[in-house]
Amino acid sequence: MKRHRLLAAGAMALALVASIHGIAVAQGPGEPPTGQLTWGLHFSPTPTLYEPAETPGLITPFMFLYALHDALAKPMPGKSISPSLAESWTASPDGLVYEFVLRKGVRFHNGDPVTAEDVKYSFERYRGISAKALKDRTAAVEVVDAGRVRFRLKQPWADFLTFYATPATGAAWIVPKKYVEKVGEEGFKKAPIGAGPYRFVSFNPGVELVLEAFDGYWRKTPSVKRLVFKSVPDPATRLAMLKTGEADIAYGLAGEIGEEVRRTSGLTLKPTPFTSTHWLLFADQWDQASPWHDRRVRLAATHAVDRQAISRAENLGFSKISGSIIPISFDFYWQPPAIAYDPAKAKQLLAEAGYPKGFDAGDFWCDAATSRTAEAVLNYLQAAGIRTKLRPLERAGFMKSYQEKKLKNIIYGLGGIAGNAAHCRRGLIDVGFRPDLGARTGVLLGSYRHQLITHEERRLGGGEIAGSGVVGHDHRLAQQHRLGGPAAKALGPVQRQKAIR
């Protein structure tokens, strides 16, 4: 049940746009959508982030997917898996067959009907982080008729819907087969067509993504006419936009910026209910010539970082340090033993490993949006004698390089995979967290809320350390209390009192 509560809460946090049609104050009969809601984003939207086939293991894309597209089933407020394009589904007694019945009369933004062929096509073109795990277990996807689609599994799999119909994969988000085949993959990214509550209007790289209400959406026409997602990497600028009214909602306001939000009349700062684990990965630890191959060096880095201090300074104490990549709320979570902040022990371990004066650790790669926390971690490492240089990359580029295993030395990893402990671990393996499942397990990291120790470490009694603990910062969102009209309607009576990020 823990997983179900998390997914239901995450649906609200991952997609404020879901609240626009799921929790909005009711419109009058025939009342058209009006007004605009503007986000100040801590990253730059890119086409891959609103492409259902390419979900990278983060919650980031679902802000756009909930708006532009729709899924057979997906988390919605109050429900961990809610019927959407599929009005119902059944599972065979042996657990090998799942059959979905499509909702009648649903159309894509270009007027094409949503059919079973689109469902089959969308599954087959899915190439996101969990594609291998999902497709290796699926024997076939069959079109029974235009309104029914059947999934045959190779063996019973109780977590099928957890993988398929949640942000664990994004594979259940449906695209129009005929349109994609007509315009091609690149054409689809330039002008995406979906079945969601908002249709694509324009995209200006590095500036903004603009969506507009789709009056043919099957649930109800949204209250807000236009959504604007602005790229605003600088947190001080995001705060300024909130104060001037240029933005209604802003994300990732840490440290002193977050404190200023708290002090500013008319603004609210709140943590979000979803989880996003953050960690350090020592990418070269399997290379015997690398200092990171020595367990004592990895353990030294773990002792060198004061996660609680980073949480207090950067995340205003919202982050939780669990010692695992697996969120506490996930089913099958195991609480690993804590590794204390001990700078003296860190230096002792480095000396024992042959580095009494420390060593040059090369580049320290991170998502630009995590630069503040990564820099705090870097300072702790430097103090222990592990010298490195921060190399921030824009989110889409960082995730692409990370998944393609092009980054070396130290990597500030992050993930927002939904599901349970087994899926979370599987996803990190798929993205390149570890090249093997046996000999050396990764450990540690902090997280937006959690840290990491793998199951193998549990078996070994914590004997292997593959990563270093970093406290992740809790996602936070600031919003204006002075929102009025359709913007206030979109957030609803609860959201107006609660900033979500």
C-alpha positions in Angstrom: 0.0 0.0 0.0 3.0 2.3 0.5 3.7 2.3 -3.2 0.1 3.1 -4.0 0.0 6.1 -1.7 3.3 7.4 -3.2 2.1 7.0 -6.8 -1.1 8.8 -6.0 0.7 11.7 -4.3 3.3 11.7 -7.1 0.6 12.1 -9.7 -0.3 15.5 -8.2 3.3 16.6 -7.9 4.6 15.3 -11.2 1.8 17.0 -13.1 0.2 20.1 -11.9 -1.4 20.1 -15.3 -3.3 17.0 -14.0 -4.8 19.1 -11.3 -6.0 21.5 -13.9 -8.5 19.0 -15.1 -8.6 16.8 -12.1 -9.0 19.2 -9.1 -10.0 22.4 -10.7 -12.8 24.5 -9.5 -15.8 23.7 -11.7 -16.5 25.9 -14.7 -19.9 26.9 -15.7 -21.7 25.0 -18.4 -20.1 25.9 -21.8 -17.6 28.3 -20.2 -14.5 28.4 -22.4 -10.9 28.2 -21.0 -9.3 31.5 -20.2 -6.1 33.0 -18.9 -2.5 31.7 -18.7 -0.5 29.8 -16.1 3.3 30.4 -16.3 6.0 28.1 -14.9 9.5 29.2 -14.2 11.5 26.0 -14.8 14.9 25.2 -13.3 15.9 23.4 -16.6 15.3 24.0 -20.3 12.5 22.0 -21.9 13.7 19.9 -24.9 11.7 17.8 -27.4 12.9 14.5 -25.8 11.2 15.5 -22.6 7.8 15.5 -24.2 8.4 12.4 -26.2 6.7 9.4 -24.5 9.1 6.9 -26.1 12.2 8.4 -24.5 11.4 8.7 -20.7 14.8 8.9 -18.9 14.1 7.7 -15.4 13.2 11.1 -14.1 9.8 12.6 -13.2 10.7 15.7 -15.3 9.0 14.6 -18.6 5.7 13.8 -16.9 5.0 17.5 -16.4 4.7 17.7 -20.2 3.3 14.2 -20.8 0.3 14.7 -18.6 -0.5 17.9 -20.5 0.2 16.9 -24.1 -0.5 13.2 -24.1 -2.7 10.6 -22.4 -2.1 7.0 -21.3 -4.1 3.8 -21.2 -3.9 4.1 -17.4 -1.9 6.4 -15.2 -1.7 7.8 -11.6 -4.3 10.5 -10.9 -5.1 12.3 -7.7 -6.5 9.8 -5.3 -5.7 6.8 -7.4 -2.4 5.0 -8.0 -3.5 3.7 -11.4 -6.6 5.3 -12.9 -8.4 4.3 -16.1 -7.7 6.9 -18.9 -7.7 6.0 -22.6 -8.6 2.5 -21.4 -11.9 2.5 -19.6 -11.2 -0.9 -18.1 -8.8 -3.9 -18.2 -8.7 -7.5 -17.0 -6.0 -9.9 -16.1 -6.2 -13.7 -16.8 -6.2 -16.0 -13.7 -2.7 -17.3 -14.6 -1.3 -13.7 -14.8 -0.1 -14.1 -18.4 -2.6 -11.9 -20.2 -3.8 -8.4 -19.7 -6.6 -7.0 -22.0 -7.5 -3.4 -22.2 -10.8 -2.0 -23.5 -10.4 1.5 -25.0 -12.6 4.4 -24.2 -15.0 5.1 -27.1 -14.9 8.4 -29.0 -11.4 9.6 -27.8 -9.4 11.5 -30.5 -5.9 12.9 -30.9 -5.4 16.6 -31.4 -5.5 16.1 -35.2 -8.9 14.4 -35.1 -7.6 10.8 -35.5 -9.3 8.3 -33.3 -7.3 6.5 -30.6 -7.2 2.8 -31.6 -5.6 -0.4 -30.4 -3.1 -0.1 -33.3 -1.8 3.2 -31.7 -1.4 1.3 -28.4 0.6 -1.5 -30.0 2.7 1.0 -32.0 3.4 3.1 -28.9 4.6 0.1 -27.0 6.8 -1.1 -29.8 8.5 2.3 -30.3 9.1 2.8 -26.6 12.8 3.1 -26.0 13.0 4.7 -22.6 15.1 3.7 -19.6 13.0 0.6 -18.8 12.5 -0.6 -22.4 14.6 -3.8 -22.0 13.1 -4.8 -18.6 9.5 -4.3 -20.0 9.9 -5.8 -23.4 12.0 -8.8 -22.2 9.0 -9.9 -20.2 6.4 -9.3 -22.9 5.7 -12.1 -25.4 3.3 -10.2 -27.7 1.0 -7.2 -28.0 -2.1 -8.2 -30.0 -4.8 -6.0 -31.6 -8.0 -7.8 -30.8 -10.1 -5.2 -32.6 -10.0 -1.4 -32.9 -11.1 -1.0 -29.3 -9.3 -3.8 -27.6 -5.6 -4.6 -27.1 -4.1 -7.7 -25.4 -0.7 -8.0 -23.8 0.8 -11.5 -23.4 3.6 -12.0 -20.9 6.2 -14.6 -21.0 5.6 -15.4 -17.3 3.4 -14.1 -14.5 4.5 -10.6 -13.5 2.7 -9.0 -10.6 4.4 -5.7 -11.3 3.3 -5.4 -14.9 0.9 -2.5 -14.3 3.4 -0.8 -11.9 5.9 -0.8 -14.8 3.7 -0.2 -17.7 0.9 2.2 -16.4 2.9 4.6 -14.1 5.8 7.0 -14.5 8.0 4.0 -13.9 8.3 3.8 -17.7 6.0 6.1 -19.5 5.3 3.2 -22.0 1.6 3.5 -21.6 1.4 7.0 -23.0 -0.1 6.7 -26.5 0.9 8.5 -29.7 -0.9 8.5 -33.1 0.7 5.8 -35.3 -0.4 7.3 -38.7 0.8 10.8 -37.8 4.2 9.6 -36.6 4.7 7.4 -39.6 3.7 10.3 -41.9 6.0 13.0 -40.4 8.8 10.8 -39.1 10.5 10.7 -35.7 12.1 14.2 -36.0 8.9 15.7 -37.4 7.0 14.3 -34.5 9.4 16.0 -32.0 9.0 19.3 -33.9 5.2 19.2 -33.9 3.9 16.5 -31.5 0.3 15.4 -31.5 -1.2 13.7 -28.5 -4.5 12.9 -26.8 -4.0 15.0 -23.7 -5.8 18.1 -22.3 -3.4 20.5 -24.0 -2.1 20.7 -27.6 1.3 21.9 -28.8 1.5 25.5 -29.9 5.2 26.4 -30.1 8.7 25.6 -28.8 11.5 28.1 -28.7 14.7 26.2 -27.6 16.2 27.7 -24.4 13.2 30.1 -24.0 9.8 28.4 -23.6 7.3 25.8 -24.5 3.7 26.9 -25.1 0.6 24.7 -24.9 -3.0 25.5 -25.4 -6.2 23.9 -24.1 -7.7 21.2 -26.3 -11.5 21.5 -26.3 -11.9 17.9 -27.5 -10.3 16.4 -24.4 -12.4 13.5 -23.3 -12.4 14.3 -19.5 -13.3 17.9 -19.7 -12.0 21.1 -21.4 -9.3 22.6 -19.1 -10.0 25.7 -17.1 -6.8 27.5 -18.1 -6.4 28.3 -21.8 -2.6 28.5 -22.1 0.3 26.9 -20.3 3.8 28.5 -20.7 6.9 26.7 -19.4 9.7 29.2 -19.3 13.4 28.1 -19.1 14.8 30.1 -16.1 18.0 28.2 -14.9 19.0 31.0 -12.4 17.0 30.7 -9.1 17.3 34.4 -8.3 15.7 35.2 -11.6 12.9 32.7 -10.9 12.3 34.3 -7.6 12.2 37.8 -9.2 9.7 36.5 -11.7 7.4 35.3 -8.9 7.6 38.6 -7.2 6.8 40.6 -10.3 4.0 38.2 -11.5 5.9 37.1 -14.6 5.7 33.5 -13.3 2.9 31.9 -11.2 5.0 28.9 -10.2 8.7 28.3 -9.8 10.7 25.3 -8.9 14.0 24.4 -7.2 14.4 27.4 -4.9 17.1 26.3 -2.4 19.1 27.8 0.4 18.8 31.5 0.9 16.5 31.9 -2.1 14.1 29.5 -0.5 14.3 31.4 2.8 13.5 34.6 1.0 10.4 33.0 -0.5 9.3 32.1 3.0 9.8 35.8 4.1 7.9 37.2 1.1 4.3 38.1 1.5 2.1 36.5 -1.1 4.5 33.6 -1.8 4.5 30.1 -0.3 7.3 27.4 -0.3 6.4 23.8 0.1 8.1 20.4 -0.4 6.5 18.0 -2.9 5.4 14.4 -2.1 7.3 12.6 -4.9 10.7 11.1 -4.4 13.9 11.7 -6.5 17.0 9.9 -5.3 20.4 11.6 -5.8 23.8 9.9 -5.5 27.5 10.1 -6.5 28.7 7.5 -8.9 32.4 6.7 -9.2 32.3 5.7 -12.8 35.8 4.3 -13.0 35.7 2.0 -10.0 35.8 -1.1 -12.2 39.1 0.0 -13.6 41.9 -1.5 -11.5 44.1 1.5 -12.3 41.6 4.0 -10.8 41.8 5.1 -7.2 38.1 4.4 -7.0 38.8 0.7 -7.5 39.9 0.7 -3.8 37.0 0.2 -1.4 38.8 2.4 1.1 38.7 5.4 -1.3 35.0 5.0 -1.9 34.4 4.7 1.8 36.5 7.8 2.4 34.4 9.8 0.1 31.2 8.5 1.9 32.6 9.6 5.3 33.7 13.0 3.8 30.3 14.4 3.1 28.0 15.9 5.8 24.6 15.1 4.3 22.6 16.6 7.2 24.4 19.9 6.9 23.8 20.0 3.2 20.1 19.2 3.8 19.8 22.0 6.3 21.7 24.6 4.2 20.5 23.8 0.7 17.1 22.1 1.3 16.0 23.8 4.4 15.9 20.4 6.2 13.3 18.9 3.9 15.5 16.1 2.6 15.5 12.7 4.4 18.8 10.7 4.6 18.0 7.1 4.3 21.2 5.6 3.0 19.6 4.0 0.0 18.7 4.7 -3.6 15.4 3.0 -2.7 12.8 5.5 -1.4 11.6 4.7 2.1 8.0 4.6 0.9 8.6 1.9 -1.7 7.5 -1.6 -1.2 10.5 -3.9 -0.3 12.6 -1.0 1.0 15.4 -2.1 3.3 17.0 0.3 5.8 20.8 0.0 5.4 23.2 0.9 8.2 24.2 4.6 8.4 27.7 5.8 7.4 28.5 8.8 9.6 30.1 12.0 8.6 33.7 11.6 9.8 36.3 13.8 8.0 39.2 12.4 10.1 38.2 8.9 9.2 38.0 9.9 5.5 41.6 11.2 5.5 42.8 8.1 7.4 41.2 5.8 4.8 42.8 7.8 2.0 46.2 7.5 3.6 45.8 3.7 4.1 44.9 3.4 0.4 48.2 5.2 -0.5 46.9 8.8 -0.9 48.1 10.6 2.3 48.0 13.9 0.4 44.8 13.1 -1.4 44.5 12.8 -5.2 43.2 14.5 -8.3 39.9 12.9 -9.1 39.2 14.7 -12.4 35.9 16.0 -13.6 32.7 16.0 -11.4 29.7 15.9 -13.8 26.3 17.0 -12.8 22.9 18.2 -14.1 23.1 22.0 -14.1 19.9 22.1 -11.9 21.8 20.2 -9.1 24.9 22.5 -9.3 24.3 24.0 -5.8 24.2 20.7 -4.0 26.9 19.2 -6.2 29.2 22.2 -5.3 28.5 21.6 -1.6 29.5 18.0 -2.0 32.6 19.0 -4.0 33.7 21.3 -1.1 33.5 18.4 1.3 35.5 16.1 -1.0 38.1 18.8 -1.5 38.5 19.2 2.3 39.2 15.5 2.6 41.8 15.7 -0.2 39.7 14.5 -3.2 40.3 17.2 -5.7 37.8 17.6 -8.5 36.3 20.2 -10.9 32.6 20.7 -11.3 31.2 20.2 -14.9 27.5 21.0 -15.0 25.5 20.1 -18.1 21.9 21.0 -19.2 19.5 18.3 -18.1 18.8 16.7 -21.5 22.5 16.6 -22.4 23.5 15.2 -19.0 21.0 12.4 -19.1 21.9 11.4 -22.6 25.6 11.3 -21.8 24.9 9.5 -18.6 22.8 6.8 -20.2 25.3 6.4 -23.0 28.1 6.0 -20.4 30.1 8.8 -21.8 30.8 10.4 -18.4 33.9 9.5 -16.4 35.4 10.1 -13.0 32.6 11.3 -10.6 29.0 11.7 -11.6 26.2 13.3 -9.5 23.4 11.0 -10.5 19.7 11.5 -10.0 16.6 9.5 -10.6 12.9 9.7 -10.1 11.7 6.3 -11.1 8.3 5.2 -9.8 7.4 1.7 -8.8 8.9 -0.4 -6.1 12.4 -1.3 -4.8 12.9 -3.9 -7.5 12.1 -1.6 -10.3 14.1 1.3 -8.9 17.2 -0.9 -8.7 16.6 -2.3 -12.1 16.2 1.1 -13.6 19.6 2.3 -12.2 21.2 -0.8 -13.6 19.7 -0.1 -17.0 20.9 3.5 -17.0 24.5 2.3 -16.4 24.8 2.5 -12.6 26.6 -0.8 -12.5 27.9 -3.0 -15.3 27.4 -6.1 -13.3 24.9 -7.5 -10.8 27.4 -9.4 -8.7 30.8 -8.6 -7.5 30.6 -4.9 -6.8 27.5 -3.1 -5.8 27.0 0.6 -5.8 26.1 2.3 -2.7 25.0 5.3 -1.5 24.1 8.6 -2.3 21.8 10.9 -1.0 18.7 11.7 -2.6 16.1 14.4 -2.9 14.9 12.4 -0.1 17.0 9.3 0.1 20.3 7.6 -0.3 21.5 4.4 -1.6 22.7 0.9 -0.6 21.9 -2.0 -3.0 20.6 -5.4 -2.1 24.0 -6.9 -2.8 25.4 -4.7 0.0 22.7 -5.9 2.2 23.9 -9.5 1.5 27.5 -8.6 2.0 26.7 -6.8 5.3 27.6 -3.4 3.8 31.0 -4.5 2.8 31.0 -3.0 -0.7 30.8 0.8 -1.3 30.3 1.9 -4.9 29.1 5.4 -4.5 29.3 8.2 -2.0 26.4 9.6 0.0 25.1 12.9 -1.0 22.1 14.5 0.5 19.6 15.3 -2.2 17.5 18.3 -1.9 13.8 18.0 -1.7 12.0 19.4 -4.7 10.2 22.6 -3.7 7.9 24.9 -5.5 7.1 28.5 -4.8 3.8 30.0 -5.9 1.9 33.2 -5.6 -1.0 33.6 -3.2 -2.3 36.4 -5.4 -3.2 34.1 -8.2 -6.7 34.9 -9.4 -9.1 33.9 -12.1 -8.4 30.8 -14.1 -4.9 30.3 -12.6 -6.5 30.1 -9.2 -9.1 27.7 -10.6 -6.3 25.5 -12.0 -4.6 25.1 -8.7 -7.8 24.5 -6.8 -8.6 25.4 -3.3 -6.0 23.1 -1.8 -3.2 24.0 -4.2 -3.6 27.7 -3.6 -2.5 27.1 -0.1 0.2 24.6 -0.9 3.2 25.1 -3.2 4.2 21.9 -4.8 7.4 21.0 -6.5 
